Amino acid sequence: MKGPKRMMETAPEYIAQCVRLTLDDYRRLPSGLRYELVEGVLRQMTPSPSMVHQEICKRLARALLEWVEDQDLGKVFFAPADVVLSEHNVVQPDLFYVSKERLGIVEEANVNGAPDLVVEVVSPGTAEWDRITKRRIYGQFGVRELWLVDPGGRSVEVAVHDGRELATVQVYQTGASAESQVLKGFALDVDRLFR
């Protein structure tokens, strides 16, 4: 094999089961591995995200934290952190924001309710999962805004809840600044994100 070895994040795998699992079942899982519970089905998150994924998350987190904290708008969190959407849905977004007015959903062990803004950095192995399944779940439980960050396409898709679902407002490419609808005034240079 020539060149450096590369590990690519892949889509989470379903754990074989014949019953619909609950939040209590999720809490009894062994520590050390990352899981998500979607519609009662357990999915193991493996392997760890790539270094490119981590760099992008770091840049996003820095910009988002600075904006939110400087203006005392709420809190920003990043994976691994459990977001409990319902008895059968527990997810771990890459990054998420909870507004100051809704900080009551932040508990010691997890966030109990939909964040205001969720960011997912997609990879070839997780693109369908993030773009379809998680987007649907986020919309169903009231996430107000979703950013789908695509390192391969060097783009940021911003979707806002329209009362029924998370509908795409715009896809920002290099040369543009991605703008939040929930965090008024927050914008991020797409080139800076992927440099």
C-alpha positions, -999 to +999 in steps of 0.1 A: +000+000+000+015+034-010+009+066+009-004+071+044-031+048+057-065+064+059-094+055+080-127+067+068-157+073+091-184+049+081-221+049+086-232+036+120-241+000+121-273-014+133-270-037+163-292-068+156-323-067+177-360-076+175-374-052+201-377-014+202-351-001+227-358+027+251-338+054+268-334+031+298-319+004+276-296+030+261-284+041+295-274+005+304-250+001+275-214-004+283-192+027+282-163+033+259-183+030+226-204+056+209-241+048+201-272+065+189-307+053+194-330+062+165-366+051+165-358+024+190-329+009+169-294+010+183-266+021+160-230+019+169-208+048+158-176+034+144-148+040+137-139+074+151-143+105+128-114+113+105-088+140+112-104+162+085-137+158+103-121+168+136-104+198+121-137+211+106-155+205+139-128+224+158-130+254+135-168+254+137-168+250+174-143+279+179-163+303+158-197+292+173-184+293+209-169+328+204-201+342+189-225+326+215-203+333+245-194+369+235-231+377+233-243+355+262-267+337+239-267+302+254-244+272+253-225+252+226-218+215+230-200+189+209-198+151+206-198+129+224-229+144+242-263+127+243-293+146+231-325+129+242-352+137+218-377+110+230-379+077+248-367+060+216-344+087+201-310+096+215-285+112+191-250+127+193-247+156+169-212+168+161-220+203+175-251+219+188-264+251+203-290+256+230-304+292+234-302+309+268-340+308+271-340+270+267-311+261+290-335+242+312-332+213+288-295+210+297-291+184+324-260+170+341-260+137+321-275+149+287-296+175+269-333+166+272-349+181+242-342+195+208-313+219+204-319+252+186-291+245+161-274+213+151-243+209+130-234+175+113-201+171+094-209+145+068-185+119+053-190+096+024-199+068+048-224+088+069-238+112+042-271+093+037-276+088+075-270+125+082-288+139+052-319+117+054-324+098+087-310+123+112-324+153+093-359+137+095-355+130+132-342+164+140-371+180+121-396+157+138-385+167+172-382+205+166-346+213+159-349+249+145-318+248+122-295+222+108-261+227+092-248+199+070-211+205+064-197+185+035-159+184+033-159+165+000-182+191-017-167+220+003-202+232+011-224+241+040-262+234+036-284+254+060-319+240+067-345+257+088-376+242+103-406+255+083-433+241+107-432+206+091-396+197+084-361+210+081-362+227+046-330+239+029-326+276+028-293+277+010-262+257+001-231+278+006-200+270-015-164+283-012-162+320-017-194+326+003-202+329+040-227+305+055-253+324+076-274+312+105-311+320+106-314+311+143-283+330+154-289+363+137-256+378+125-236+347+128-218+339+096-189+316+088-165+320+058-167+286+040-131+289+027-119+294+063-138+263+073-121+240+047-087+256+044 
